[in-house]
């Protein structure tokens, strides 16, 4: 067996591994999307969208926010919950 054939086999194995990993990652993202969609159908806000304080009011949802705060704006019926930091917002999403 020549060096080229060994290298080609290794390259092909690496490509197949990357494809499999991408397929697994895509499947995991699809499962997560389906899980979040099911929560939304049940009326549970997943806090998937927020608007934050930027020093001036651009959107009505920013009214009353202080530096570091953000407000949930998910869909047409976001819960309007105010988060005091990005960490608090992420924790709320991860708690679901």
C-alpha positions as CSV (number, residue, x, y, z in Angstrom):
1,X,0.0,0.0,0.0
2,X,1.4,3.4,-0.9
3,X,1.5,6.5,1.3
4,X,-1.2,8.2,-0.9
5,X,-3.7,5.4,-0.3
6,X,-3.2,5.5,3.4
7,X,-3.6,9.3,3.4
8,X,-6.7,9.1,1.2
9,X,-8.3,6.6,3.5
10,X,-7.6,8.7,6.6
11,X,-9.0,11.8,4.8
12,X,-12.2,9.9,3.8
13,X,-12.6,8.7,7.4
14,X,-12.2,12.2,8.7
15,X,-14.8,13.5,6.2
16,X,-17.3,10.8,7.2
17,X,-16.7,11.6,10.9
18,X,-17.4,15.3,10.2
19,X,-20.6,14.4,8.3
20,X,-21.8,12.2,11.1
21,X,-21.1,14.8,13.7
22,X,-22.9,17.4,11.7
23,X,-25.9,15.1,11.3
24,X,-26.0,14.5,15.1
25,X,-25.7,18.2,15.8
26,X,-28.5,18.9,13.3
27,X,-30.7,16.2,14.9
28,X,-30.1,17.7,18.4
29,X,-31.0,21.2,17.2
30,X,-34.2,19.8,15.6
31,X,-35.2,18.1,18.8
32,X,-34.6,21.3,20.8
33,X,-36.7,23.3,18.3
34,X,-39.5,20.8,18.6
35,X,-39.3,20.9,22.4
36,X,-39.5,24.7,22.4
37,X,-42.3,24.7,19.9
38,X,-44.3,22.3,22.1
39,X,-43.8,24.6,25.1
40,X,-45.1,27.6,23.1
41,X,-48.1,25.6,21.9
42,X,-48.9,25.0,25.6
43,X,-48.7,28.7,26.3
44,X,-45.3,28.6,28.0
45,X,-43.1,31.6,27.2
46,X,-39.5,30.4,26.3
47,X,-38.1,33.9,26.4
48,X,-36.6,33.4,23.0
49,X,-36.5,37.1,22.2
50,X,-35.7,40.2,24.3
51,X,-35.1,43.9,23.8
52,X,-32.6,45.6,26.0
53,X,-31.7,49.0,27.3
54,X,-29.6,51.0,24.8
55,X,-29.8,54.5,26.3
56,X,-32.8,55.6,24.4
57,X,-36.3,54.2,23.7
58,X,-36.5,52.8,20.1
59,X,-39.2,50.2,20.8
60,X,-42.1,50.6,23.2
61,X,-40.9,47.5,25.1
62,X,-37.8,49.4,26.1
63,X,-39.8,51.9,28.1
64,X,-38.7,51.9,31.7
65,X,-35.7,49.7,31.3
66,X,-32.5,50.5,33.2
67,X,-28.9,49.8,32.1
68,X,-28.3,46.1,31.9
69,X,-32.0,45.1,31.8
70,X,-33.9,43.5,29.0
71,X,-37.6,42.6,28.5
72,X,-39.1,39.5,26.9
73,X,-40.7,40.2,23.6
74,X,-41.2,36.6,22.3
75,X,-43.8,36.4,19.6
76,X,-47.0,38.4,19.8
77,X,-47.7,37.4,23.4
78,X,-44.3,37.5,25.1
79,X,-44.5,37.5,28.9
80,X,-42.9,41.0,29.1
81,X,-40.7,39.7,32.0
82,X,-37.8,42.0,32.8
83,X,-34.4,40.4,33.2
84,X,-31.7,42.3,35.2
85,X,-28.8,40.8,33.3
86,X,-28.0,38.5,30.3
87,X,-27.1,35.8,32.8
88,X,-30.6,36.0,34.3
89,X,-32.2,35.8,30.9
90,X,-30.1,32.8,29.9
91,X,-30.9,31.1,33.2
92,X,-34.6,31.6,32.6
93,X,-34.3,29.9,29.2
94,X,-32.2,27.1,30.5
95,X,-34.7,26.4,33.3
96,X,-37.3,25.3,30.8
